Amino acid sequence: DQQVKQNSPSLSVQEGRISILNCDYTNSMFDYFLWYKKYPAEGPTFLISISSIKDKNEDGRFTVFLNKSAKHLSLHIVPSQPGDSAVYFCAASAKPSNTGKLIFGQGTTLQVKP
Amino acid sequence: NAGVTQTPKFRVLKTGQSMTLLCAQDMNHEYMYWYRQDPGMGLRLIHYSVGEGTTAKGEVPDGYNVSRLKKQNFLLGLESAAPSQTSVYFCASGSGPSGYEQYFGPGTRLTVT
């Protein structure tokens, strides 16, 4: 049972345009959501997160939106740059958590074309 | 700070061989995790530890064992490797309930022939 789903395996956008990566979840107990970025041959690195008490969190070019009623979150990258080309994973944590476990989606490969 | 380090970076095993992957972190994190990444499957949790001397099963624990004898180290063992264990393995650490973010190592690419 895939509790966190990224239904688009890949996305291609032009440099300077907006990239929108989507993530859906099924567990209503998830209370914290994170996005990770992964370059080839490297480990994932934390990008941005959002608590379930918020519907938006912004950090520079990156904004995460959370729609709890739809159990959907999205990552917006504006403007997109070639260096943003990577695999993006969304992840979620359920309350209560004394384990710190994260549930990851399958990942979306973003290609930003110059 | 080295963060999270993993050894080895690459390994090729024959079916039935054993090996241990080592993860070390210097961030004084209580919580450590082992994941595997396979195409189209994302990151799946193998085992985790919430403190020195403790371990627990994750989503895909079969065929693996772990040990956390020291707070900074988390070992992943394959007793009898199978081709299905060909994957990229990532270790991560985190401060647990006080912080959700996990910090990942660079990964170990394992091929079992």
Backbone of each chain as ProteinMPNN parsed JSONL, in Angstrom:
{"seq_chain_A": "DQQVKQNSPSLSVQEGRISILNCDYTNSMFDYFLWYKKYPAEGPTFLISISSIKDKNEDGRFTVFLNKSAKHLSLHIVPSQPGDSAVYFCAASAKPSNTGKLIFGQGTTLQVKP", "coords_chain_A": {"N_chain_A": [[0.85, -1.19, 0.0], [0.882, 1.966, -1.111], [1.501, 4.731, 0.578], [2.354, 7.275, 0.097], [2.415, 8.984, -2.848], [3.905, 9.723, -5.917], [2.876, 10.528, -8.836], [3.858, 11.259, -11.276], [6.502, 10.218, -13.086], [8.447, 11.675, -14.374], [9.431, 15.004, -15.393], [9.687, 17.719, -17.56], [10.944, 20.924, -18.084], [11.31, 24.297, -19.288], [14.158, 26.359, -18.859], [13.831, 29.011, -16.538], [11.095, 28.926, -16.459], [8.181, 27.843, -14.546], [8.393, 25.046, -12.372], [6.385, 22.394, -11.37], [5.909, 20.05, -9.011], [4.207, 17.204, -7.976], [2.48, 15.522, -5.275], [0.725, 12.979, -3.676], [-1.108, 11.753, -0.851], [-2.282, 9.188, 1.395], [-2.705, 8.689, 4.075], [-4.306, 10.026, 6.759], [-3.143, 10.652, 9.13], [-0.697, 11.739, 8.752], [1.443, 14.391, 9.576], [3.48, 16.047, 8.922], [5.44, 17.157, 6.256], [7.911, 16.66, 3.769], [10.293, 17.695, 1.308], [12.777, 16.251, -0.677], [15.822, 16.448, -2.487], [17.669, 14.881, -5.045], [20.714, 14.293, -6.495], [22.419, 12.479, -9.136], [24.364, 9.709, -8.032], [24.652, 10.712, -5.493], [23.582, 11.233, -2.062], [20.157, 11.801, -0.956], [19.149, 15.18, -0.312], [17.84, 17.424, 2.063], [15.235, 19.675, 1.26], [12.878, 21.393, 1.579], [10.169, 21.891, 3.872], [6.892, 21.282, 5.35], [4.485, 21.872, 7.819], [1.461, 20.28, 8.939], [-0.245, 22.161, 9.905], [-0.06, 24.351, 8.419], [-0.589, 25.871, 5.152], [1.109, 26.656, 3.262], [4.545, 27.065, 2.506], [7.464, 28.884, 2.092], [10.65, 29.221, 0.557], [12.936, 31.001, -0.699], [13.349, 30.313, -4.06], [11.715, 28.158, -3.891], [8.593, 26.778, -3.105], [6.273, 25.173, -1.082], [3.09, 23.769, -1.193], [0.24, 22.819, 0.639], [-2.619, 20.88, 0.571], [-4.861, 19.844, 2.579], [-7.429, 18.763, 2.581], [-7.617, 17.575, 0.12], [-5.583, 15.858, 0.346], [-3.033, 16.391, -0.743], [0.079, 17.582, -1.884], [2.292, 20.038, -3.237], [5.257, 21.042, -4.93], [6.676, 24.006, -5.892], [8.864, 25.464, -8.149], [10.379, 28.375, -8.876], [12.196, 30.888, -10.515], [12.813, 28.098, -12.676], [15.956, 26.43, -12.857], [18.8, 25.143, -14.678], [20.457, 23.732, -12.885], [18.629, 22.713, -11.14], [17.842, 20.32, -12.056], [17.188, 17.101, -11.218], [16.326, 14.293, -9.084], [13.326, 14.39, -7.316], [11.993, 13.782, -4.186], [9.059, 13.352, -2.31], [8.135, 13.228, 1.129], [6.675, 11.923, 4.125], [5.604, 12.22, 7.536], [4.096, 10.528, 10.238], [1.894, 11.289, 12.931], [1.346, 9.959, 16.249], [4.905, 10.147, 16.562], [7.514, 8.359, 17.659], [9.626, 7.393, 16.427], [10.649, 8.755, 14.302], [10.302, 8.037, 11.69], [10.111, 8.28, 8.142], [7.963, 8.278, 5.318], [8.431, 7.685, 1.996], [7.765, 8.951, -1.306], [7.758, 7.754, -4.755], [9.415, 9.288, -6.278], [10.209, 11.959, -8.564], [11.646, 12.736, -11.603], [13.161, 15.62, -12.517], [13.821, 17.588, -15.293], [15.476, 20.376, -16.344], [15.601, 22.366, -19.026], [18.075, 24.216, -20.773]], "CA_chain_A": [[0.0, 0.0, 0.0], [1.73, 3.14, -1.258], [0.843, 5.811, 1.305], [2.791, 8.534, -0.5], [2.528, 8.693, -4.268], [4.273, 10.741, -6.894], [2.359, 9.837, -10.015], [4.602, 11.637, -12.491], [7.895, 9.78, -12.957], [9.384, 12.653, -14.912], [8.901, 16.316, -15.761], [10.667, 18.511, -18.295], [10.522, 22.32, -18.197], [12.316, 25.19, -19.854], [14.792, 27.254, -17.897], [13.124, 30.264, -16.314], [9.676, 28.684, -16.246], [7.844, 27.223, -13.27], [8.292, 23.587, -12.253], [5.428, 21.985, -10.34], [5.981, 18.625, -8.722], [3.038, 16.845, -7.177], [2.572, 14.383, -4.362], [-0.536, 12.65, -3.015], [-0.952, 10.822, 0.253], [-3.552, 8.564, 1.791], [-2.806, 8.567, 5.527], [-4.722, 11.289, 7.368], [-2.351, 10.884, 10.333], [0.531, 12.459, 8.403], [1.363, 15.756, 10.079], [4.64, 16.811, 8.5], [5.795, 16.741, 4.908], [9.225, 17.153, 3.377], [10.79, 17.426, -0.054], [14.207, 16.002, -0.79], [16.378, 16.548, -3.834], [18.755, 13.919, -5.162], [21.52, 14.257, -7.711], [22.994, 11.148, -9.383], [25.529, 9.272, -7.256], [24.701, 11.391, -4.197], [22.433, 10.967, -1.219], [19.134, 12.853, -0.95], [19.36, 16.307, 0.596], [16.601, 18.084, 2.467], [14.988, 20.894, 0.494], [11.895, 22.246, 2.206], [9.164, 21.099, 4.572], [5.692, 21.999, 5.766], [3.682, 21.25, 8.855], [0.061, 20.165, 8.538], [-1.023, 23.312, 10.384], [0.119, 25.405, 7.431], [-0.924, 25.461, 3.794], [2.148, 27.145, 2.349], [5.834, 27.427, 3.078], [8.275, 29.409, 1.0], [12.07, 29.385, 0.838], [13.59, 31.422, -1.941], [12.646, 29.916, -5.283], [10.95, 26.949, -3.617], [7.388, 26.921, -2.301], [5.477, 23.961, -0.959], [1.681, 23.996, -0.893], [-0.417, 21.649, 1.198], [-4.089, 20.873, 0.531], [-5.178, 18.697, 3.447], [-8.711, 18.142, 2.206], [-7.361, 16.748, -1.054], [-4.41, 15.035, 0.665], [-2.157, 16.684, -1.874], [1.035, 18.67, -1.75], [3.038, 20.324, -4.459], [6.476, 21.84, -4.831], [6.825, 24.924, -7.002], [10.204, 26.028, -8.295], [10.268, 29.52, -9.773], [12.237, 30.268, -11.84], [13.598, 26.863, -12.735], [17.32, 26.579, -13.361], [19.352, 23.832, -15.064], [20.976, 23.064, -11.694], [17.532, 22.074, -10.414], [17.633, 18.991, -12.634], [17.472, 16.125, -10.165], [15.145, 13.531, -8.667], [12.689, 14.987, -6.153], [11.164, 12.87, -3.403], [8.3, 13.875, -1.184], [8.136, 12.309, 2.262], [5.7, 12.295, 5.143], [5.76, 11.632, 8.86], [2.789, 10.403, 10.879], [1.846, 11.498, 14.375], [2.539, 10.356, 16.978], [6.063, 9.422, 16.072], [8.705, 8.284, 18.496], [10.63, 6.705, 15.62], [11.173, 9.655, 13.283], [10.244, 7.406, 10.369], [9.54, 8.989, 7.017], [7.473, 7.479, 4.206], [8.815, 8.393, 0.788], [7.169, 8.664, -2.602], [8.638, 7.073, -5.713], [10.335, 10.237, -6.893], [9.96, 12.55, -9.88], [12.875, 13.256, -12.206], [12.962, 16.924, -13.15], [14.846, 18.051, -16.227], [15.31, 21.771, -16.721], [16.352, 22.555, -20.268], [18.573, 25.6, -20.945]], "C_chain_A": [[0.889, 1.244, 0.0], [1.027, 4.32, -0.602], [1.198, 7.182, 0.752], [3.082, 8.261, -1.975], [2.944, 9.922, -5.063], [3.974, 10.124, -8.253], [3.073, 10.195, -11.309], [6.059, 11.219, -12.339], [8.892, 10.836, -13.444], [8.65, 13.924, -15.327], [10.021, 17.081, -16.459], [10.132, 19.925, -18.458], [11.669, 23.133, -18.783], [12.888, 26.061, -18.74], [14.0, 28.554, -17.782], [11.631, 30.087, -16.067], [9.44, 28.052, -14.876], [7.851, 25.699, -13.398], [7.32, 23.292, -11.127], [5.488, 20.478, -10.194], [4.887, 18.285, -7.733], [3.234, 15.583, -6.365], [1.208, 14.185, -3.711], [-0.283, 11.665, -1.888], [-2.314, 10.303, 0.705], [-3.77, 8.559, 3.301], [-3.143, 9.914, 6.159], [-3.955, 11.588, 8.652], [-1.014, 11.577, 10.025], [0.411, 13.903, 8.866], [2.538, 16.623, 9.663], [5.109, 16.249, 7.179], [7.111, 17.406, 4.498], [9.459, 16.864, 1.9], [12.301, 17.275, 0.01], [14.582, 16.063, -2.259], [17.559, 15.59, -3.917], [19.421, 14.026, -6.536], [22.074, 12.848, -7.896], [24.248, 10.913, -8.545], [25.707, 10.057, -5.951], [23.512, 10.966, -3.366], [21.411, 12.087, -1.315], [19.498, 13.953, 0.038], [18.024, 16.998, 0.847], [16.449, 19.411, 1.732], [14.068, 21.853, 1.241], [10.853, 21.356, 2.87], [7.952, 21.952, 4.905], [4.97, 21.179, 6.824], [2.224, 21.225, 8.402], [-0.798, 21.327, 9.037], [-0.902, 24.499, 9.433], [-0.365, 24.922, 6.064], [0.117, 25.928, 2.776], [3.418, 27.402, 3.128], [6.772, 27.779, 1.924], [9.726, 29.556, 1.451], [12.757, 29.718, -0.483], [12.76, 31.061, -3.15], [11.693, 28.744, -5.062], [9.767, 27.247, -2.701], [6.674, 25.587, -2.265], [4.071, 24.352, -0.53], [1.076, 22.698, -0.383], [-1.928, 21.838, 1.154], [-4.541, 19.64, 1.302], [-6.464, 18.003, 3.023], [-8.527, 17.213, 1.009], [-6.229, 15.758, -0.808], [-3.374, 15.152, -0.463], [-1.181, 17.778, -1.49], [1.8, 18.842, -3.054], [4.243, 21.193, -4.132], [6.583, 22.692, -6.087], [8.241, 25.481, -7.002], [10.117, 27.132, -9.341], [11.415, 30.502, -9.519], [13.097, 29.004, -11.811], [14.966, 27.128, -13.37], [17.867, 25.199, -13.743], [19.906, 23.039, -13.878], [19.904, 22.421, -10.844], [17.239, 20.681, -10.953], [18.11, 17.931, -11.651], [16.219, 15.269, -9.978], [14.626, 14.164, -7.375], [11.774, 13.964, -5.486], [10.335, 13.668, -2.411], [8.263, 12.789, -0.107], [7.16, 12.829, 3.302], [5.993, 11.566, 6.443], [4.411, 11.637, 9.556], [2.908, 10.675, 12.365], [1.06, 10.362, 15.013], [3.733, 9.572, 16.473], [7.193, 9.473, 17.081], [9.816, 7.546, 17.758], [11.276, 7.627, 14.594], [11.079, 9.104, 11.878], [9.572, 8.308, 9.35], [9.078, 7.98, 5.978], [7.72, 8.279, 2.935], [7.956, 8.001, -0.403], [8.22, 8.069, -3.537], [9.655, 7.998, -6.361], [9.868, 10.713, -8.252], [11.275, 13.128, -10.389], [12.558, 14.536, -12.957], [14.142, 17.229, -14.063], [14.531, 19.478, -16.605], [16.214, 22.04, -17.913], [16.796, 24.011, -20.417], [17.88, 26.295, -22.118]], "O_chain_A": [[1.563, 1.537, 0.988], [0.066, 4.854, -1.154], [0.442, 8.139, 0.915], [3.902, 7.404, -2.304], [2.397, 11.011, -4.892], [4.736, 9.297, -8.752], [2.911, 9.514, -12.321], [6.784, 11.81, -11.539], [10.034, 10.884, -12.986], [7.444, 13.927, -15.574], [11.163, 17.085, -15.999], [9.004, 20.116, -18.914], [12.827, 22.716, -18.775], [12.185, 26.444, -17.805], [13.558, 29.122, -18.781], [10.975, 30.981, -15.533], [10.386, 27.763, -14.143], [7.382, 25.139, -14.389], [7.421, 23.875, -10.047], [5.165, 19.729, -11.116], [4.671, 19.008, -6.76], [4.028, 14.706, -6.706], [0.605, 15.15, -3.242], [0.634, 10.846, -1.955], [-3.353, 10.904, 0.429], [-4.906, 8.436, 3.758], [-2.339, 10.845, 6.096], [-4.102, 12.675, 9.212], [-0.287, 11.957, 10.943], [-0.588, 14.569, 8.592], [2.592, 17.803, 10.008], [5.172, 15.034, 6.989], [7.379, 18.558, 4.839], [8.902, 15.926, 1.329], [13.002, 18.055, 0.655], [13.778, 15.773, -3.145], [18.354, 15.491, -2.983], [18.783, 13.87, -7.577], [22.19, 12.098, -6.927], [25.077, 11.806, -8.375], [26.794, 10.062, -5.373], [22.547, 10.407, -3.887], [21.749, 13.202, -1.709], [20.081, 13.69, 1.09], [17.196, 17.131, -0.053], [17.406, 20.173, 1.597], [14.439, 22.997, 1.504], [10.673, 20.203, 2.478], [7.975, 23.175, 4.765], [4.864, 19.957, 6.727], [1.805, 22.044, 7.584], [-1.953, 21.46, 8.635], [-1.559, 25.524, 9.617], [-0.531, 23.723, 5.842], [0.017, 25.632, 1.586], [3.385, 27.891, 4.257], [6.855, 27.066, 0.924], [9.997, 29.962, 2.581], [13.107, 28.836, -1.267], [11.599, 31.456, -3.256], [10.94, 28.383, -5.967], [9.917, 27.885, -1.659], [6.491, 24.945, -3.299], [3.887, 25.163, 0.377], [1.36, 21.618, -0.901], [-2.451, 22.84, 1.643], [-4.598, 18.537, 0.758], [-6.565, 16.779, 3.102], [-9.202, 16.189, 0.9], [-5.946, 14.913, -1.657], [-2.92, 14.162, -1.037], [-1.549, 18.769, -0.859], [1.931, 17.916, -3.855], [4.233, 21.972, -3.178], [6.582, 22.174, -7.204], [8.747, 25.918, -5.968], [9.83, 26.886, -10.513], [11.591, 30.919, -8.375], [14.008, 28.885, -10.991], [15.102, 27.937, -14.288], [17.435, 24.192, -13.182], [19.832, 21.81, -13.867], [20.215, 21.664, -9.925], [16.46, 19.94, -10.354], [19.289, 17.874, -11.301], [15.194, 15.489, -10.623], [15.398, 14.437, -6.456], [10.907, 13.366, -6.123], [10.853, 14.564, -1.745], [8.347, 11.596, -0.399], [6.858, 14.021, 3.352], [6.544, 10.465, 6.459], [3.668, 12.616, 9.483], [3.912, 10.33, 12.987], [0.161, 9.83, 14.362], [3.581, 8.444, 16.004], [7.764, 10.537, 17.321], [10.808, 7.128, 18.354], [12.343, 7.311, 14.068], [11.706, 9.637, 10.962], [8.601, 9.003, 9.649], [9.72, 6.949, 5.776], [7.268, 9.418, 2.813], [7.482, 6.869, -0.5], [9.385, 7.902, -3.179], [10.645, 7.539, -6.929], [9.218, 9.979, -8.998], [11.933, 13.907, -9.7], [11.782, 14.535, -13.913], [15.302, 17.141, -13.66], [13.454, 19.769, -17.124], [17.438, 21.951, -17.816], [16.002, 24.93, -20.216], [18.172, 27.456, -22.407]]}, "seq_chain_B": "NAGVTQTPKFRVLKTGQSMTLLCAQDMNHEYMYWYRQDPGMGLRLIHYSVGEGTTAKGEVPDGYNVSRLKKQNFLLGLESAAPSQTSVYFCASGSGPSGYEQYFGPGTRLTVT", "coords_chain_B": {"N_chain_B": [[32.745, 18.943, 9.95], [31.811, 15.761, 8.913], [29.344, 14.752, 8.491], [27.146, 12.33, 7.392], [28.599, 9.328, 6.673], [29.372, 6.612, 4.458], [30.565, 3.32, 3.988], [31.378, 0.458, 2.017], [31.643, 2.419, -1.071], [30.991, 1.176, -3.445], [30.192, -2.184, -4.357], [30.553, -5.527, -5.422], [28.986, -8.559, -5.208], [28.871, -12.136, -5.046], [26.145, -14.404, -5.372], [25.005, -15.615, -2.283], [27.217, -14.832, -0.811], [28.441, -12.876, 1.986], [28.214, -9.636, 3.54], [29.037, -6.507, 5.152], [27.699, -3.316, 5.54], [28.818, -0.15, 6.435], [27.808, 2.592, 8.367], [28.372, 5.852, 9.453], [27.942, 8.627, 11.629], [28.461, 12.017, 12.568], [26.955, 13.827, 13.956], [25.823, 13.548, 16.356], [23.334, 12.362, 16.45], [20.419, 10.69, 17.605], [18.818, 8.917, 16.188], [18.892, 6.552, 13.575], [18.901, 5.251, 10.204], [18.364, 2.773, 7.677], [18.0, 2.602, 4.233], [16.811, 1.336, 1.077], [17.133, 2.002, -2.383], [15.36, 1.576, -5.243], [14.685, 1.453, -8.761], [11.792, 3.289, -9.602], [10.653, 2.734, -7.17], [11.172, 4.385, -5.096], [12.421, 5.386, -1.869], [12.886, 2.909, 0.43], [12.373, 1.794, 3.707], [14.583, -0.178, 5.54], [15.714, -1.106, 8.072], [15.774, 0.432, 11.312], [17.009, 2.573, 13.96], [16.489, 3.808, 17.186], [18.214, 4.561, 19.084], [21.364, 3.98, 20.75], [22.162, 0.573, 20.877], [19.614, -0.28, 20.264], [17.364, -1.604, 17.817], [15.095, -1.835, 15.038], [12.591, -3.242, 12.853], [11.961, -2.189, 9.516], [10.164, -1.386, 6.58], [11.013, -3.261, 4.613], [12.571, -5.628, 5.735], [13.517, -8.241, 5.39], [16.164, -10.558, 4.954], [18.175, -8.962, 5.802], [20.289, -7.775, 8.473], [20.936, -5.761, 11.361], [23.023, -3.651, 13.424], [23.604, -1.611, 16.277], [25.894, -0.728, 17.978], [27.396, 1.389, 18.835], [26.641, 4.806, 19.317], [27.236, 6.458, 17.159], [27.491, 4.787, 14.992], [26.015, 2.618, 12.545], [25.328, -0.479, 11.45], [24.751, -2.446, 8.579], [23.941, -5.654, 7.666], [24.315, -8.284, 5.297], [23.606, -11.524, 5.217], [23.48, -13.706, 3.437], [23.779, -13.039, 0.368], [21.457, -12.128, -2.213], [20.372, -11.909, -5.657], [18.153, -10.207, -5.72], [18.767, -8.312, -3.883], [20.334, -6.485, -5.071], [20.923, -3.142, -5.331], [20.761, 0.363, -4.432], [22.01, 1.524, -1.469], [21.138, 3.547, 1.224], [22.118, 5.308, 4.071], [20.817, 7.098, 6.842], [20.54, 9.756, 9.241], [18.966, 11.233, 12.11], [17.448, 13.633, 14.362], [15.178, 12.705, 15.414], [12.006, 12.793, 17.094], [12.301, 15.477, 17.821], [13.006, 16.777, 15.578], [12.204, 16.557, 12.209], [13.726, 16.234, 9.927], [15.872, 14.148, 8.036], [19.243, 13.2, 7.532], [21.242, 12.278, 4.904], [23.613, 9.765, 3.851], [26.114, 9.254, 1.23], [25.539, 6.939, -0.146], [25.657, 3.419, -1.061], [26.443, 1.418, -3.717], [25.328, -1.642, -4.54], [25.855, -4.672, -6.143], [24.607, -7.825, -6.842], [25.539, -10.836, -8.117]], "CA_chain_B": [[31.75, 17.878, 10.093], [31.66, 14.915, 7.733], [27.929, 14.423, 8.324], [26.912, 10.889, 7.344], [29.485, 8.664, 5.725], [29.078, 5.208, 4.223], [31.587, 2.518, 3.33], [32.075, 1.017, 0.861], [30.812, 3.135, -2.041], [30.575, 0.198, -4.441], [30.57, -3.557, -4.041], [29.941, -6.59, -6.21], [28.97, -9.819, -4.464], [28.257, -13.305, -5.678], [25.02, -14.954, -4.603], [25.4, -16.408, -1.135], [28.261, -14.176, -0.027], [27.966, -11.971, 3.015], [28.964, -8.396, 3.676], [28.513, -5.509, 6.087], [27.8, -1.914, 5.153], [29.03, 0.668, 7.617], [27.341, 3.974, 8.35], [28.854, 6.628, 10.594], [27.494, 10.028, 11.652], [29.144, 12.807, 13.593], [26.034, 14.893, 14.357], [25.278, 13.166, 17.653], [21.93, 12.024, 16.296], [19.969, 9.464, 18.261], [18.077, 8.053, 15.285], [19.567, 6.204, 12.326], [18.017, 4.508, 9.313], [18.893, 2.194, 6.44], [17.037, 2.534, 3.138], [17.26, 0.92, -0.231], [16.465, 2.714, -3.458], [15.238, 0.822, -6.478], [13.974, 2.243, -9.78], [10.332, 3.323, -9.506], [10.168, 2.322, -5.842], [11.501, 5.386, -4.084], [13.277, 4.955, -0.766], [12.141, 2.016, 1.323], [13.073, 1.628, 4.968], [14.948, -1.569, 5.822], [15.761, -1.175, 9.524], [16.11, 1.7, 11.916], [17.42, 2.53, 15.359], [16.151, 5.044, 17.912], [19.245, 4.829, 20.071], [22.408, 2.969, 20.887], [21.716, -0.71, 21.406], [18.244, -0.609, 19.845], [17.088, -1.682, 16.389], [13.725, -2.241, 14.737], [12.363, -3.528, 11.441], [11.241, -1.23, 8.704], [9.217, -1.889, 5.587], [11.558, -4.385, 3.853], [13.715, -6.081, 6.539], [13.93, -9.622, 5.151], [17.468, -10.761, 4.335], [19.119, -7.997, 6.367], [20.361, -7.588, 9.912], [21.578, -4.496, 11.709], [23.491, -3.496, 14.802], [23.926, -0.227, 16.672], [26.667, -0.893, 19.217], [27.823, 2.724, 19.228], [25.67, 5.809, 18.885], [27.587, 7.072, 15.888], [27.602, 3.809, 13.921], [24.86, 1.76, 12.289], [25.817, -1.456, 10.491], [23.757, -3.243, 7.86], [24.546, -6.898, 7.223], [23.642, -9.242, 4.418], [24.216, -12.804, 5.58], [23.568, -14.542, 2.243], [23.268, -12.098, -0.627], [20.639, -12.619, -3.328], [20.274, -10.896, -6.725], [17.095, -9.24, -5.397], [19.323, -7.286, -3.007], [21.016, -5.488, -5.898], [20.234, -1.893, -5.048], [21.576, 1.419, -3.828], [21.668, 1.578, -0.055], [21.393, 4.83, 1.873], [21.985, 5.466, 5.515], [20.414, 8.446, 7.234], [20.42, 9.976, 10.676], [18.085, 12.336, 12.451], [17.293, 13.871, 15.792], [13.961, 12.049, 15.852], [10.808, 13.607, 17.314], [12.579, 16.908, 17.954], [13.272, 17.315, 14.239], [11.809, 15.532, 11.271], [14.646, 16.055, 8.815], [16.901, 13.134, 8.072], [20.425, 13.56, 6.766], [21.625, 11.061, 4.214], [24.95, 9.509, 3.343], [26.221, 9.275, -0.237], [25.031, 5.711, -0.735], [26.487, 2.28, -1.457], [25.834, 0.689, -4.848], [25.619, -3.067, -4.383], [25.397, -5.574, -7.203], [24.73, -9.239, -6.487], [25.469, -11.599, -9.374]], "C_chain_B": [[31.622, 17.082, 8.813], [30.187, 14.612, 7.473], [27.735, 12.915, 8.439], [27.811, 10.289, 6.282], [29.129, 7.186, 5.623], [30.276, 4.537, 3.566], [31.067, 1.104, 3.138], [31.135, 1.824, -0.023], [30.247, 2.188, -3.094], [30.979, -1.193, -3.966], [29.835, -4.491, -4.987], [30.084, -7.882, -5.419], [28.447, -10.934, -5.344], [27.121, -13.784, -4.765], [25.538, -15.848, -3.491], [26.505, -15.801, -0.283], [27.634, -13.243, 0.997], [28.794, -10.699, 2.998], [28.282, -7.496, 4.698], [28.757, -4.123, 5.525], [27.886, -1.092, 6.435], [28.523, 2.079, 7.387], [27.849, 4.656, 9.609], [28.343, 8.055, 10.481], [28.156, 10.744, 12.817], [28.286, 13.958, 14.097], [25.365, 14.599, 15.698], [23.772, 12.853, 17.595], [21.603, 10.708, 16.992], [19.455, 8.429, 17.262], [18.871, 7.802, 14.003], [18.721, 5.225, 11.538], [18.829, 3.915, 8.161], [17.75, 2.08, 5.437], [17.676, 1.824, 1.948], [16.465, 1.678, -1.287], [16.514, 1.865, -4.712], [14.426, 1.644, -7.473], [12.454, 2.135, -9.63], [9.768, 2.995, -8.139], [10.443, 3.364, -4.771], [12.479, 4.832, -3.058], [12.434, 4.112, 0.182], [13.002, 1.704, 2.544], [13.32, 0.147, 5.255], [14.896, -1.831, 7.329], [16.06, 0.23, 10.049], [16.469, 1.51, 13.38], [17.093, 3.864, 16.012], [17.139, 5.329, 19.029], [20.236, 3.684, 20.129], [21.84, 1.7, 21.508], [20.315, -1.122, 21.024], [18.155, -0.671, 18.331], [15.643, -2.133, 16.203], [13.588, -2.439, 13.24], [11.601, -2.394, 10.774], [10.294, -1.934, 7.763], [9.7, -3.158, 4.889], [12.763, -4.992, 4.562], [14.283, -7.451, 6.17], [15.264, -9.706, 4.421], [18.552, -9.841, 4.866], [19.126, -8.081, 7.887], [21.139, -6.319, 10.187], [22.079, -4.554, 13.139], [23.866, -2.051, 15.044], [24.637, -0.312, 18.035], [27.164, 0.445, 19.745], [26.854, 3.729, 18.641], [25.972, 6.316, 17.477], [27.602, 6.095, 14.711], [26.355, 2.959, 13.793], [25.279, 0.819, 11.165], [24.657, -2.23, 9.874], [24.441, -4.482, 7.31], [23.661, -7.681, 6.274], [24.318, -10.575, 4.664], [24.437, -13.7, 4.366], [22.935, -13.757, 1.093], [22.504, -12.804, -1.746], [20.568, -11.532, -4.399], [19.208, -9.836, -6.453], [17.588, -8.127, -4.476], [20.242, -6.321, -3.763], [20.244, -4.188, -5.793], [21.26, -0.827, -4.668], [21.083, 1.586, -2.398], [22.08, 2.93, 0.529], [21.188, 4.714, 3.375], [21.583, 6.899, 5.802], [20.402, 8.539, 8.743], [19.518, 11.174, 10.918], [17.954, 12.48, 13.948], [15.964, 13.352, 16.297], [12.824, 13.022, 16.086], [11.082, 15.095, 17.449], [12.883, 17.549, 16.606], [12.986, 16.243, 13.222], [12.857, 15.246, 10.207], [15.615, 14.916, 9.081], [18.017, 13.557, 7.137], [21.03, 12.279, 6.207], [23.11, 10.993, 3.883], [24.937, 9.446, 1.832], [25.77, 7.997, -0.921], [26.1, 4.672, -1.016], [25.765, 1.553, -2.583], [26.282, -0.757, -4.773], [25.026, -3.853, -5.548], [25.65, -6.995, -6.757], [24.523, -10.059, -7.752], [25.198, -13.077, -9.12]], "O_chain_B": [[31.357, 17.643, 7.749], [29.82, 14.253, 6.354], [28.106, 12.3, 9.439], [27.779, 10.703, 5.123], [28.645, 6.586, 6.583], [30.921, 5.116, 2.692], [30.373, 0.59, 4.015], [29.939, 1.898, 0.26], [29.134, 2.393, -3.578], [31.977, -1.359, -3.265], [28.665, -4.286, -5.311], [31.186, -8.249, -5.011], [27.674, -10.7, -6.274], [27.15, -13.587, -3.551], [26.385, -16.714, -3.707], [26.704, -16.22, 0.857], [26.465, -12.871, 0.896], [29.924, -10.68, 2.509], [27.122, -7.693, 5.058], [29.861, -3.792, 5.093], [27.135, -1.309, 7.386], [28.776, 2.683, 6.345], [27.765, 4.098, 10.703], [28.308, 8.629, 9.393], [28.379, 10.176, 13.886], [28.809, 14.95, 14.605], [24.456, 15.314, 16.119], [23.043, 13.057, 18.567], [22.384, 9.756, 16.975], [19.628, 7.226, 17.454], [19.446, 8.723, 13.423], [17.93, 4.469, 12.102], [19.837, 4.477, 7.732], [16.684, 1.543, 5.739], [18.898, 1.727, 1.832], [15.279, 1.958, -1.109], [17.588, 1.486, -5.179], [13.576, 2.44, -7.076], [11.902, 1.038, -9.544], [8.551, 2.977, -7.955], [9.978, 3.22, -3.641], [13.261, 3.927, -3.348], [11.395, 4.557, 0.671], [14.188, 1.394, 2.431], [12.4, -0.671, 5.219], [14.13, -2.673, 7.797], [16.537, 1.096, 9.316], [16.264, 0.443, 13.96], [17.385, 4.923, 15.458], [16.927, 6.237, 19.832], [19.989, 2.585, 19.634], [21.137, 1.74, 22.518], [19.861, -2.198, 21.411], [18.796, 0.117, 17.635], [15.046, -2.734, 17.096], [14.356, -1.886, 12.453], [10.738, -1.746, 11.365], [9.695, -2.953, 8.107], [8.895, -4.043, 4.599], [13.88, -4.891, 4.052], [15.392, -7.794, 6.578], [15.483, -9.031, 3.415], [19.706, -9.917, 4.443], [18.117, -8.411, 8.511], [21.909, -5.857, 9.346], [21.639, -5.371, 13.949], [24.371, -1.358, 14.16], [24.062, -0.012, 19.081], [27.333, 0.62, 20.952], [26.304, 3.503, 17.563], [25.055, 6.571, 16.696], [27.712, 6.517, 13.56], [25.713, 2.618, 14.786], [25.556, 1.265, 10.051], [23.711, -2.616, 10.561], [25.417, -4.374, 6.568], [22.44, -7.735, 6.421], [25.497, -10.735, 4.346], [25.46, -14.376, 4.27], [21.724, -13.805, 0.878], [22.848, -13.909, -2.164], [20.691, -10.35, -4.08], [19.338, -8.697, -6.9], [16.909, -7.115, -4.304], [20.855, -5.443, -3.157], [19.059, -4.129, -6.12], [22.461, -1.09, -4.595], [19.891, 1.767, -2.153], [23.208, 3.388, 0.352], [20.231, 4.113, 3.863], [21.972, 7.814, 5.076], [20.272, 7.533, 9.441], [19.331, 12.018, 10.041], [18.299, 11.575, 14.709], [15.637, 13.527, 17.47], [12.69, 13.993, 15.342], [10.185, 15.904, 17.214], [13.004, 18.772, 16.525], [13.476, 15.122, 13.355], [12.888, 14.153, 9.643], [16.11, 14.741, 10.194], [17.786, 14.181, 6.101], [21.295, 11.326, 6.94], [23.769, 12.01, 3.667], [23.881, 9.568, 1.211], [25.63, 7.966, -2.144], [27.277, 4.99, -1.185], [24.621, 1.126, -2.426], [27.465, -1.063, -4.922], [23.85, -3.709, -5.884], [26.757, -7.342, -6.345], [23.468, -9.99, -8.383], [25.108, -13.86, -10.065]]}, "name": "protein", "num_of_chains": 2, "seq": "DQQVKQNSPSLSVQEGRISILNCDYTNSMFDYFLWYKKYPAEGPTFLISISSIKDKNEDGRFTVFLNKSAKHLSLHIVPSQPGDSAVYFCAASAKPSNTGKLIFGQGTTLQVKPNAGVTQTPKFRVLKTGQSMTLLCAQDMNHEYMYWYRQDPGMGLRLIHYSVGEGTTAKGEVPDGYNVSRLKKQNFLLGLESAAPSQTSVYFCASGSGPSGYEQYFGPGTRLTVT"}
